[in-house]
Amino acid sequence: MDSQEIDALLALCRTDSAEGQCRAIVDLEDMRAREAVPVLLGLVSSPDAGVRANVASALGKLGSCESVSPALLSLLEDPEALVRVNATQSLGDLRCTECAPRLRQVLTSDPDALVRLQAAETLGTLKDRAALPSMMSALRDPDEGVRAQAAEAMGQLGERVVMPELSALLATERSSLVRASLLGALYQLGDEAALALLLDEVEGMDDQTAATVLNLAMEVIRPPHAALLRSRLEVLVRSRQTLTAEAESLLRRLGP
Amino acid sequence: MRLLVLGFALTLLAACAGSRGGTHELHLQKTEDGARREARASSDGTGAGSAPSGTEAEALHRMENAISAAERLLRSEDLLDEERETLIQSLGGARAALDQYRSTRLREAERAATLGVIGVAAAAIVADDATVVGVADDPLLIPLALAALVTGIRSNSPSARDELARAWLDLGQQLEVLRKTVAMTSRGNVIHNHLVDEARNRAIRRAAATGVALTESHVTQELLCDELEHMMREFRRSKNIEEWKKAISTQKGLKCRPSRHSRE
């Protein structure tokens, strides 16, 4: 690591140029320059939203929960949604489990859907079982992305008690992305039939959504059921030209 | 894109808005004193026992417009049944609070102290271009307009707790409920097609640079996610907040995973 280069970037952070600060923060993050944390903490109250958003992101890569969580929690109050999204993600990256109660509030009350979505993802990453009630309520969020992420997080939390609720939601959910996430979660929680249903859904989907769902299936698949995914992918290779490359790529990752 | 109206322009806007309401020169003043004088003028003779006029009427007119704009969202076929129900309730609350304020205002026209503060709030609302919502405006502007209206009300709260003050504060509260409902209704997890197209083109160019010829259908989800990660770093470095947020949104929509697509 070039300490002179890091010093130069830190000096750039101390200037008044928001543009320069943003470039320097990204470079410091790329260089894994943990010594930048004190300087970054000084930029938390920058008047420039772009700088604060970059700081919120970099602190999650360079800091530790102990050293930066108070700053990240303060950034959850930021008026710019992007800053709140990044602060929420960073708290998850740093595994700040003690911040989970605040993240539960974010999940249920932040006015920005992307922030709520990120909160659902982070609470799933933190495996915060106390978030179950907030997550249940997020399953009825007006935003499909939040609902999909909440469903995925349910699968990660591993609480089988939510399975009847997830199944019931399938009956009324119209969004194909949310339906896929609900089925993926049910499969993760032990409902083996949900995998076949998930793969059935691909048939009526546009290519982009189908590719997303196939990748989702790839992520949750357990070895005993790999053959089912493989057979469906092989069918797609032959029958759906526009998905051939995606299906072949997934088959390679799935292995023999 | 809305213009930010500052300084004299703010004052002029307030004056124009006031003149639409059909009142006098007091509206040319955007200062607190001016607003207080106007409120007193309404309460101590010229406007006693009558409906709000001038700046206050314009502020109420903007609230009415914001509520009507939110009402138009009910026509959207994308609205889920639950969203529609919540929006109907919030709209009902906001309309009732606005009607309640108007009727209380008719009865409580002698509340000079409260009216003075409301006058200041009304002037602030009228001076803020963000509180204007037109019939053809982007639905995304509605929560911003409601937020500006609520800020105008809350930053000048009457200290008295008479019926008029309560009606005014309740109006602010109901508009805030409506703002939250409208904001919660907006779609956040959007795959932005222009970013996906750009990511796909970049993947094709990157492959071509290494001598590999890719067509669009050869670009897998994994390649797209890699390119989006590159693009996001560019947006971060160039401080392009809007595109950065869209890139994150698109990554979430495509379910890109940092563990799988990280460039570490």
Interface residues (C-beta under 8 A of the other chain):
Chain A: A18 E19 C22 R23 I25 V26 D48 A49 G50 V51 A53 N54 S57 E80 A81 L82 V85 P111 D112 A113 L114 R116 L117 Q118 E121 R140 D141 P142 D143 E144 G145 V146 A148 Q149 R174 L177 D207 Q208 A211 T212 L214 N215 L216 E219 Q241 T242 L243 T244 A245 E246 S249
Chain B: L80 E82 E83 T86 P143 R179 K180 A183 M184 T185 S186 R187 G188 N189 V190 I191 V196 S217 H218 V219 T220 Q221 E222 R233 R236 R237 S238 K239 N240 I241 W244 K245 I248 S249 K252 G253 L254 K255 R257
